[in-house]
Amino acid sequence: MIFDKKKGSLLNYIQLPLHVITPYGTYLGTGYDDNNKPTYILSHIKVSTERLEDLTFSSLSKDAIIEDNTPILTKTDDNIIGYNYKISETELKYGYITVASTRIDISQNKITKDAAAFILEKQLRNIGNILEKYIHYVRFAQPQYDAMLYYFFNLGVSKIENSSVMDLINAEDWFNVTDEIQADIKTNNGRVDEQAAVMRIKTAKMFSYVPGF
């Protein structure tokens, strides 16, 4: 499969530029000018933005992760369960994982699919808490927030602090974020990592999602 893109578009797709949500207005991609520069119009629909601390995950991020992954229903030797949840020593000791004041029993080293999905909510909240430490005074739309939860669920939260995507967000450089999300898809031998490319395409689509368009 060939992965290529124009400025502002999706990898491996020939289409209009992605929409761009900003705290000041929502811009719809209309095409490209003679210099292949993306063009936009200001939409009459403005996607609302919120302070980061006022947002939580939605079905956008949760369902995307569930769609991509098969949950581990029996604890592994390195104490992983569900959607790559690392069981803590305290949780192992007491035999349960607490999610939103609800205890999920792990004393038999097994959980259900529903329990795995419930634990995933705890994981997404934890990612959100870390994002709050590194995103400064920036208002986010719900799809953008879910996209970052999905993105760093896949990359790992250790990547948040030095992420070039985070740098663009903090600079409010909204028109370049989806390009950066889709960068760096090659392995050390120069070949495209197709799994990474698909994940980044999905993240970019989520980040630019405008209801009704």
Sequence and secondary structure as in RCSB ss.txt:
>XXXX:A:sequence
MIFDKKKGSLLNYIQLPLHVITPYGTYLGTGYDDNNKPTYILSHIKVSTERLEDLTFSSLSKDAIIEDNTPILTK
TDDNIIGYNYKISETELKYGYITVASTRIDISQNKITKDAAAFILEKQLRNIGNILEKYIHYVRFAQPQYDAMLY
YFFNLGVSKIENSSVMDLINAEDWFNVTDEIQADIKTNNGRVDEQAAVMRIKTAKMFSYVPGF
>XXXX:A:secstr
      TTS TT  S    EEETTEEEEEEEE TTS EEEEE SS   EEEGGG    HHHHHHHHHH   B B 
 TT EEBTTEE  HHHHHHTEEEETTEEEE TTSB  HHHHHHHHHHHHHHHHHHHHHH  S EEEHHHHHHHHH
HHHHH GGGSTT HHHHHHHTT GGGHHHHHT   B TTS B HHHHHHHHHHHHHHT  TT 
